[in-house]
């Protein structure tokens, strides 16, 4: 009889997603404040940017630490690799669609919506 081993893929709770969201919030608040010509908007932008870089580097440090301690199971590693490949494929499809729409609208303009043919 084959004994099936149950793999537990539950990791410890991480504070980094909430911290990253907060740092991006501060960065966006700084950008919006600079659009409205707020006098201290640059401080928010700089603080938010450095907060984001530091939180993101700490998050990557924890991921690498978990990987080197072998807490990430090979099944999870394969799943992360497939997810990254799917992300890259989706980005490629997004850029192909964007440039396809751009070239289609510039090479075959539609005169009914107010575009003019300047030939």
N, C-alpha and C positions, 0 to 999 in steps of 0.2 A: 504494500500500500504506500502510495506516494504522499508524503506529508507536505502540505502547502503552507509556506511561511507568509504570514501577513506582514506587509510593509507599512509602517506608520510614517506618513509624509507630513505630519503636522509639525510645523516649526514654532518656536517661541514667538509671542507677540512682539512686534517691532514698532518703535516710536517714529521711525523714519518716514513713512508715508504722510503722517500728519504734520511732521516738521517740514517736509518738503512742500506740502500744500501751503503752510503758513508762510514760508519764505517766498514762494511764488506769489502769494497774496500781497505781501509787502512790496515786491517788485512791481506788480501790476498797479498797485495804489500809487507808487512813485511815478510810473509811466503816465497814468491818467492825470495825476497832479501836474506833471510837466506839460501835458497837452493843454491844461487850463492855466498855464503860466504861474503856478504856485512857486513862491520864492525858494522854498527848501525842498523842492522835489528831487533835486540831485542827490541829497542825502538819503532819501528813501530808496532811490534807484541803486545807489552804491551799497547801502546796507542790505537791501534785498538780494542783490547779486552775490555779494560775499557770503551772506547767510545761505543762499541756495548752493553755492559751490562747496561750502564747508559741510552742510548737511548731506549733500549728494556724495561727497567723498567719504564721509563716515558710513553712509549706507553701503557703498561699494566695499569699504573695508570689512563690514560685517558679513557681506555676501562672500567675499574671498576667504575670510576666516572660517565660515561654515563649510566652504568647499574644501579647504585644506585640512580641516579636522575630520573630513569624510562624513559629515552629517548629511550632506546632500547625496541621496541614493543615486546610483546610475540611471534608474528609471526617470527620476526627476531631472537629471542632467540631460537625458535624451529629450524629455519633454520641453525643457528650456531651449534646447538647440532647435527643435522643430518650431517652437513659437517664434524664435528670432528669425528663422528662415521665412515663415509666413509673414512676419512684419516687413521684412525686406521686399518680399514679393508684392505685398499690398502697396508699399511706397512706390515701387516701380510702376504698378498699374495706375496709381494715382497720377504720376507724372506723365505717363503715356496718354491718359485721358485728358489731362490739362492741356498738353501741347497739341493733341489731336483736335480738341475744340478750338484752340487758338488758331491753328493753321487752317482749319475748316472755315472758320468765320472770316479769316483774312483773305483766303484764296477764293472763296465762293460767297461774296456778300449777298445778303438778302435785301432787296430794294424796298420791300414792303415795310420795313421797320425803320426807315429813315437813313439807311446807308447810301452813299453815293459811289458810283463807279467813275473814277477819275482817269479813264483811258483816253 
